[in-house]
Amino acid sequence: MTDTSQSTPGAPGTEEQLREALEALAGQVSPARPASDAYRAARGDWLRRERRRRMILAVLITVVFTLAVLIGLWVLNQAPSADGPIFNDAVRDSGVSGPSVVGSLGLRP
């Protein structure tokens, strides 16, 4: 006859066997003690990465801003040099009377 009392869950010897197996397993594991300067080293690494990330972001912002300014100046430089319709003195020179910005400010042309 086989003894089934040892293999049945909840049997009286199951807890003791499990405890012994876990104690044997725990005895094989060395105590995990971090190095005394592990926190300092980890914090230093984190701060170094943080500084690097901020520097990269600052450089990227500077490059984007500089490119935007240069593109804006280039676009303004491409504008035609002829007088535009806004500041055209042809209306005043043609004899057409109308309100003048200079006259409305009380200035003499």
C-alpha positions as CSV (number, residue, x, y, z in Angstrom):
1,M,0.0,0.0,0.0
2,T,1.1,3.5,-0.7
3,D,1.1,6.2,1.8
4,T,-1.1,9.1,0.4
5,S,-1.1,11.1,3.6
6,Q,2.2,12.9,2.6
7,S,1.1,14.0,-0.9
8,T,-2.4,15.2,0.0
9,P,-2.6,18.9,0.5
10,G,-3.4,19.8,4.1
11,A,-1.8,16.6,5.4
12,P,0.1,16.9,8.7
13,G,3.6,16.5,7.2
14,T,3.1,18.9,4.2
15,E,3.7,22.1,6.2
16,E,6.9,20.7,7.7
17,Q,8.2,19.6,4.4
18,L,7.4,22.9,2.8
19,R,9.1,24.8,5.7
20,E,12.2,22.6,5.4
21,A,12.4,23.1,1.6
22,L,12.1,26.9,2.0
23,E,14.7,27.0,4.8
24,A,17.1,25.0,2.6
25,L,16.5,27.3,-0.3
26,A,16.9,30.4,1.9
27,G,20.1,29.0,3.3
28,Q,21.6,28.9,-0.2
29,V,20.9,32.6,-0.9
30,S,23.6,35.0,0.3
31,P,22.3,38.0,2.1
32,A,21.8,40.9,-0.4
33,R,23.7,43.8,1.0
34,P,24.3,46.6,-1.4
35,A,27.7,48.3,-1.4
36,S,28.0,51.2,1.0
37,D,28.3,53.8,-1.8
38,A,25.6,52.3,-4.0
39,Y,23.1,55.1,-3.3
40,R,25.7,57.7,-4.0
41,A,26.7,56.1,-7.3
42,A,23.2,55.6,-8.4
43,R,22.3,59.2,-7.6
44,G,25.4,60.5,-9.4
45,D,24.4,58.5,-12.5
46,W,20.9,59.9,-12.3
47,L,22.1,63.5,-11.9
48,R,24.5,63.1,-14.8
49,R,21.8,61.8,-17.0
50,E,19.5,64.7,-15.9
51,R,22.1,67.3,-16.7
52,R,22.8,65.7,-20.1
53,R,19.1,65.7,-20.9
54,R,18.7,69.3,-19.9
55,M,21.8,70.4,-22.0
56,I,20.4,68.5,-25.0
57,L,17.1,70.2,-24.6
58,A,18.7,73.7,-24.3
59,V,20.8,73.1,-27.4
60,L,17.8,71.8,-29.3
61,I,15.7,74.9,-28.3
62,T,18.6,77.2,-29.3
63,V,19.0,75.5,-32.7
64,V,15.2,75.7,-33.5
65,F,15.0,79.3,-32.4
66,T,18.0,80.3,-34.5
67,L,16.7,78.4,-37.6
68,A,13.3,80.2,-37.2
69,V,15.0,83.6,-37.0
70,L,17.2,82.9,-40.0
71,I,14.2,81.6,-42.1
72,G,12.2,84.7,-41.1
73,L,15.0,87.0,-42.1
74,W,15.5,85.2,-45.4
75,V,11.7,85.4,-46.1
76,L,11.8,89.1,-45.4
77,N,14.8,89.6,-47.6
78,Q,13.0,87.9,-50.5
79,A,10.2,90.5,-50.4
80,P,10.1,92.9,-53.4
81,S,11.8,96.2,-52.8
82,A,9.2,98.2,-54.7
83,D,6.6,100.2,-52.7
84,G,3.7,98.2,-51.7
85,P,0.0,99.2,-51.8
86,I,-0.1,100.2,-48.2
87,F,2.5,103.0,-48.2
88,N,1.9,104.1,-51.8
89,D,2.0,107.9,-52.2
90,A,0.3,107.6,-55.7
91,V,-3.1,108.4,-54.1
92,R,-1.9,111.7,-52.6
93,D,0.1,112.6,-55.7
94,S,-2.9,111.9,-58.1
95,G,-4.9,114.7,-56.7
96,V,-7.5,112.5,-55.0
97,S,-8.5,114.0,-51.7
98,G,-8.9,111.8,-48.7
99,P,-8.0,111.6,-45.1
100,S,-4.3,111.5,-44.6
101,V,-2.7,109.8,-41.7
102,V,-0.2,112.6,-41.4
103,G,-3.0,115.2,-41.5
104,S,-5.1,113.3,-38.9
105,L,-2.2,113.3,-36.5
106,G,-1.8,117.0,-36.8
107,L,1.6,116.7,-38.5
108,R,2.7,118.7,-41.5
109,P,3.8,116.6,-44.5
